[in-house]
């Protein structure tokens, strides 16, 4: 049975990499086959498959997607960005600021949404000063990927880790009396600022940027977005809470936003917000949870963990290094969501084989590598693909070398910074 399940899993994984647009269908078919076979042999039942889906993650994603969609459509992001960038004295300061701002925003909002907010401003500022918009948009894109792992709501992989390891919003900042992954990511982000300065130094000119008149349609989505984060922080201090707490918070606030939008605006705004939900990713995650549970059920996860344990018995530092930089290389070419979903139970089993080593050393190392590694290639992260697509639509000819000049140093510096920090805090 192990060989059968592993074969289905590998085939599904290869097809997901080859046909990312159809990842939900591929994963759904693979899950259906696995469910049918394992259930037919009496190894599982309906309750097992139902509980294998992490509905906390699903509800968080859907709820947050709704709120972020309403926030974007209110024009508040453009309004804030315009007010800030118009105060910049020159292009160097403005473009570095835009990239840094992209990272800060993406710690709380979806990376692609962050890119869509800031890219138009970057393109406008670049063209008004005679600077190529290519490095500007690419810098915004890679920076939006940079800080997704910093908070519980920054990226799908963070949501998955938080739910799997039972981490609260606050645990991403401080955990067990130690600095948590937020600080590892921020150190990596700070180390990339000199890279940004170097990139834009030759383009430095006096900034002549005239902001457009942006009218905010409603402040309600902004309030609800802040309320979502606030409620998750508050509930993180409650020791006894249900497993779906964060999911219920996000979906409840999202529904309130839809109701408020229906009352204060047109019904079209509700339809647009519901349309903005990435149903493909949501369904993909649900099917993936089932597939991973099948792999775990037949003992494959334990087998993989034992292989890692043998490596770790030689040198824990070597094992940690392999996890970080292996994750970085994997996510440079494949979607980091299935990778992280697969590795979470592996790392849990791996950590149980060591005495005195915190599992969070491996959790955080993997997340740093898997989240930041997408910046190694133009196709390694959705924000990179979308950013290049925007440039092509604007008539720009983007070469792979344009991306590599920014993405590779960004990734290596940021991952190395997080790698060293996590080892010093959690490994020594």
C-alpha positions in Angstrom: 0.0 0.0 0.0 2.9 2.3 0.7 4.2 2.0 -2.9 0.7 2.7 -4.3 0.1 5.8 -2.2 3.7 7.1 -2.8 3.3 6.5 -6.6 0.0 8.5 -6.7 1.6 11.3 -4.6 4.7 11.6 -6.8 2.6 11.6 -10.0 0.3 14.2 -8.6 3.3 16.3 -7.5 4.9 16.2 -10.9 1.7 17.1 -12.6 1.1 20.0 -10.2 4.6 21.4 -11.1 4.0 20.8 -14.8 0.4 22.2 -14.9 0.1 24.7 -12.0 -3.2 26.1 -13.5 -4.8 22.7 -12.9 -3.3 22.0 -9.5 -6.7 21.7 -7.8 -8.1 19.2 -10.4 -4.9 17.1 -10.3 -4.8 17.1 -6.5 -8.5 16.3 -6.3 -8.3 13.3 -8.7 -5.3 12.0 -6.8 -7.1 12.4 -3.4 -10.2 10.7 -4.8 -8.2 7.7 -6.0 -6.4 7.5 -2.7 -9.6 7.8 -0.7 -11.3 5.1 -2.7 -8.5 2.6 -2.4 -7.7 3.2 1.3 -11.4 3.2 2.3 -11.9 0.1 0.2 -9.3 -1.8 2.2 -10.8 -0.6 5.4 -7.7 1.6 6.4 -9.8 4.8 6.7 -13.3 6.0 7.1 -15.3 9.2 6.3 -14.4 10.8 9.6 -10.7 10.4 9.0 -10.9 12.2 5.6 -13.1 14.9 7.0 -10.8 15.6 10.0 -7.7 15.5 7.7 -8.7 18.9 6.2 -7.4 21.8 8.3 -10.6 23.9 8.2 -8.9 26.6 10.3 -6.5 27.3 7.4 -9.3 27.2 4.9 -11.5 29.6 6.8 -8.6 31.9 7.5 -7.7 32.1 3.8 -11.2 32.6 2.5 -12.0 35.3 5.2 -8.8 37.2 4.7 -9.2 37.1 0.9 -12.6 38.7 1.2 -11.4 41.4 3.6 -8.3 42.2 1.5 -10.4 42.4 -1.7 -12.7 44.9 -0.1 -9.7 46.8 1.2 -8.1 47.0 -2.2 -11.3 48.0 -3.9 -11.8 50.9 -1.4 -8.7 52.5 -3.0 -7.2 53.0 0.5 -3.9 51.4 -0.4 -3.3 53.7 -3.4 -4.3 56.7 -1.2 -1.8 55.8 1.5 1.0 55.0 -0.9 0.5 58.3 -2.9 0.5 60.4 0.3 3.8 58.7 1.4 5.7 58.6 -1.8 5.1 62.3 -2.7 7.2 63.2 0.3 10.3 61.4 -1.1 13.1 63.8 -2.3 14.6 61.6 -5.1 14.1 58.4 -7.1 16.6 56.4 -5.0 14.7 57.1 -1.8 11.3 56.6 -3.5 12.1 53.3 -5.1 13.8 51.8 -2.1 10.9 53.0 0.0 8.4 51.4 -2.3 10.2 48.1 -2.1 10.5 48.2 1.7 6.9 49.3 2.0 5.9 46.3 -0.2 7.6 44.0 2.3 6.0 45.6 5.3 2.5 45.4 3.8 2.9 41.8 2.6 3.6 40.8 6.2 -0.1 41.2 6.7 -1.7 41.1 3.2 -1.4 38.7 0.3 1.8 39.2 -1.7 0.1 39.5 -5.1 -2.4 42.0 -3.6 0.5 44.0 -2.3 2.2 44.0 -5.7 -1.0 45.1 -7.4 -1.3 48.1 -5.0 2.2 49.4 -5.5 3.3 48.4 -9.0 1.2 51.2 -10.7 2.7 53.8 -8.5 6.2 52.5 -9.1 5.7 52.5 -12.9 4.2 56.0 -12.9 7.1 57.4 -10.8 9.7 55.7 -12.9 8.3 57.0 -16.2 7.9 60.5 -15.0 11.6 60.5 -14.1 12.9 58.6 -17.2 13.8 55.5 -15.2 13.1 52.0 -16.5 10.1 50.5 -14.6 11.6 47.0 -14.9 13.9 47.0 -11.8 11.2 49.0 -9.9 8.4 46.4 -10.3 10.8 43.5 -9.9 12.0 44.9 -6.6 8.4 45.5 -5.4 7.6 41.9 -6.3 10.5 40.2 -4.6 10.1 42.4 -1.6 6.4 41.3 -1.3 7.6 37.7 -1.2 10.3 38.5 1.4 8.2 39.1 4.5 5.3 36.7 3.9 6.7 34.4 6.6 6.9 37.1 9.2 3.4 36.9 10.6 0.6 34.4 10.9 -1.4 36.1 8.2 1.4 37.0 5.8 1.4 34.0 3.6 -0.4 30.7 3.0 2.6 28.8 4.3 2.6 30.8 7.5 -1.1 30.1 8.0 -0.3 26.4 7.5 2.6 26.4 10.0 0.6 28.3 12.6 -2.3 25.9 12.4 -0.1 22.8 12.3 2.2 23.8 15.2 -0.6 25.5 17.1 1.1 28.9 17.0 -0.8 32.0 17.8 -0.4 35.4 16.0 1.9 36.5 18.9 4.0 33.3 18.7 5.4 34.5 15.4 7.1 37.4 17.4 8.1 35.7 20.7 7.8 32.0 21.5 9.0 30.1 24.6 10.8 33.2 25.8 12.8 33.5 22.6 12.7 35.7 19.5 10.6 34.0 16.9 10.5 33.8 13.1 9.3 37.4 12.6 12.8 38.7 13.7 14.6 36.2 11.4 12.6 37.5 8.5 13.1 41.1 9.4 16.9 40.7 9.7 16.8 39.2 6.2 14.8 42.1 5.0 17.1 44.7 6.5 20.1 43.0 4.9 18.5 43.4 1.5 18.2 47.2 1.8 21.9 47.8 0.7 21.1 45.6 -2.4 18.2 48.0 -3.2 20.4 51.0 -2.7 23.0 49.5 -5.0 20.4 48.7 -7.7 18.8 52.2 -7.8 21.9 54.3 -7.1 22.7 54.7 -10.8 19.1 55.8 -11.5 19.1 58.5 -8.8 17.3 61.7 -9.9 15.2 64.4 -8.4 11.7 62.9 -8.1 8.9 64.7 -10.0 5.9 62.7 -9.1 2.4 64.2 -9.3 0.0 61.9 -7.4 -3.4 61.3 -8.9 -6.5 62.3 -7.0 -7.5 59.1 -5.2 -10.9 59.0 -3.6 -11.4 56.4 -0.9 -14.8 54.8 -1.3 -15.0 53.5 2.3 -12.9 53.2 5.4 -14.8 50.2 6.6 -12.6 47.6 4.9 -9.5 49.3 6.5 -11.1 49.1 9.9 -12.1 45.5 9.4 -8.6 44.5 8.2 -7.1 46.0 11.4 -9.8 44.4 13.5 -8.9 41.0 12.1 -5.3 41.3 13.1 -6.3 42.8 16.5 -8.8 40.0 17.3 -6.2 37.3 16.5 -3.7 39.0 18.7 -6.2 39.2 21.6 -7.3 35.6 21.2 -3.7 34.4 21.1 -3.5 35.2 24.8 -6.4 32.9 25.6 -5.0 29.5 26.6 -8.1 27.4 26.1 -9.7 28.1 22.7 -11.2 26.0 20.0 -9.0 25.0 17.1 -11.0 27.0 14.6 -10.6 30.3 16.5 -8.5 32.2 13.9 -10.5 30.8 11.0 -13.8 31.9 12.6 -12.4 35.3 13.2 -11.3 35.8 9.6 -14.4 34.5 8.0 -16.7 36.4 10.4 -15.0 39.7 9.7 -15.1 38.9 6.0 -18.8 38.3 6.1 -19.3 41.5 8.1 -17.4 43.3 5.4 -19.6 41.8 2.7 -22.8 42.9 4.5 -21.4 46.4 5.1 -20.4 46.6 1.4 -23.9 45.5 0.3 -25.5 48.2 2.5 -23.1 51.1 1.7 -22.2 50.4 -1.9 -23.6 48.5 -4.8 -24.3 44.8 -4.9 -21.6 44.5 -7.6 -18.9 45.1 -4.9 -20.0 42.0 -3.1 -19.9 40.0 -6.3 -16.5 41.3 -7.1 -15.2 40.4 -3.6 -16.5 36.9 -3.8 -15.0 36.6 -7.3 -11.6 37.6 -6.0 -11.5 34.6 -3.7 -8.8 32.2 -5.1 -11.1 29.2 -5.2 -8.5 27.2 -7.0 -6.0 27.5 -4.2 -8.7 26.8 -1.5 -9.8 23.6 -3.2 -6.2 22.6 -3.9 -5.4 23.0 -0.2 -8.4 20.9 0.9 -7.5 18.1 -1.5 -3.8 18.4 -0.5 -4.5 17.9 3.2 -6.3 14.7 2.3 -3.5 13.4 0.2 -0.9 14.3 2.8 -3.0 12.5 5.5 -3.0 9.4 3.3 0.8 9.5 2.9 1.0 9.9 6.7 -1.5 7.1 7.3 0.4 4.4 5.5 3.7 5.3 7.3 5.6 7.1 4.5 6.1 10.2 6.6 7.7 8.1 9.4 10.0 6.5 6.9 11.1 9.9 5.6 11.6 11.2 9.1 13.9 8.3 9.9 16.1 9.0 6.9 16.5 12.6 8.1 17.2 11.4 11.7 20.1 9.3 10.4 21.5 12.4 8.8 20.9 14.4 11.9 22.7 11.8 14.1 25.8 12.7 12.2 25.4 16.4 12.6 22.3 18.4 13.6 23.7 21.6 12.1 24.2 19.8 8.8 20.6 18.6 8.9 19.3 22.1 9.6 21.4 23.5 6.7 20.0 20.9 4.3 16.4 21.8 5.4 16.9 25.5 4.9 18.8 25.6 1.6 17.0 22.5 0.3 13.7 24.3 0.9 15.1 27.4 -0.9 16.0 25.4 -4.0 12.8 23.4 -4.1 10.6 26.5 -3.9 12.6 28.2 -6.6 11.0 25.9 -9.1 7.8 24.5 -7.5 4.9 25.8 -5.5 5.9 26.1 -1.9 2.4 25.3 -0.6 2.5 21.5 -1.4 6.2 21.4 -0.3 5.4 22.9 3.1 2.3 20.8 3.6 4.5 17.7 2.9 7.4 18.7 5.1 5.4 19.8 8.2 4.6 16.2 9.4 8.1 15.1 8.3 9.7 17.8 10.5 7.4 16.9 13.4 8.5 13.3 13.2 12.1 14.4 12.7 12.1 16.6 15.8 10.7 13.8 18.0 13.9 11.8 17.3 16.2 14.4 19.0 16.6 15.3 22.6 17.1 18.9 23.5 16.5 20.2 20.0 13.4 22.4 19.5 11.2 21.5 16.5 10.9 25.2 15.8 14.5 25.3 14.7 13.5 23.1 11.7 10.0 24.6 11.3 11.4 28.2 11.0 14.4 27.1 8.9 12.1 25.4 6.4 9.7 28.3 6.3 12.5 30.8 5.7 13.9 28.7 2.8 10.5 27.8 1.3 9.1 31.3 1.4 12.1 33.3 0.3 13.4 30.7 -2.2 10.7 31.7 -4.6 12.7 34.8 -5.4 15.5 32.8 -7.1 13.5 32.5 -10.4 10.9 34.5 -12.3 8.4 31.6 -11.9 9.2 30.7 -8.2 6.4 32.9 -6.8 3.0 34.2 -8.0 4.0 37.8 -7.3 7.0 37.5 -9.6 4.9 36.0 -12.4 2.2 38.8 -12.0 4.9 41.5 -11.8 6.5 40.4 -15.0 3.1 40.1 -16.6 2.3 43.8 -15.6 5.6 44.9 -17.2 4.9 43.1 -20.5 1.4 44.6 -20.6 3.0 48.0 -20.2 5.1 47.2 -23.3 8.4 46.5 -21.5 10.7 43.7 -22.7 11.7 41.8 -19.6 14.7 39.4 -19.8 15.5 36.7 -17.3 18.7 38.4 -16.5 16.7 41.5 -15.4 15.1 39.4 -12.8 18.2 37.4 -11.7 20.2 40.5 -11.0 17.8 41.4 -8.3 16.2 38.1 -7.3 19.4 36.0 -6.7 21.2 38.5 -4.3 17.9 39.2 -2.6 17.3 35.6 -1.9 20.8 34.5 -0.9 21.2 37.5 1.5 17.7 37.2 3.1 17.9 33.4 3.5 21.4 33.5 5.0 20.3 36.2 7.4 17.3 34.2 8.6 19.4 30.9 8.6 22.1 32.3 10.9 19.6 34.0 13.2 17.4 30.9 13.7 20.4 28.8 14.5 21.8 31.3 17.0 18.4 31.6 18.8 17.0 28.0 18.5 19.9 25.8 17.6 22.8 26.7 19.9 
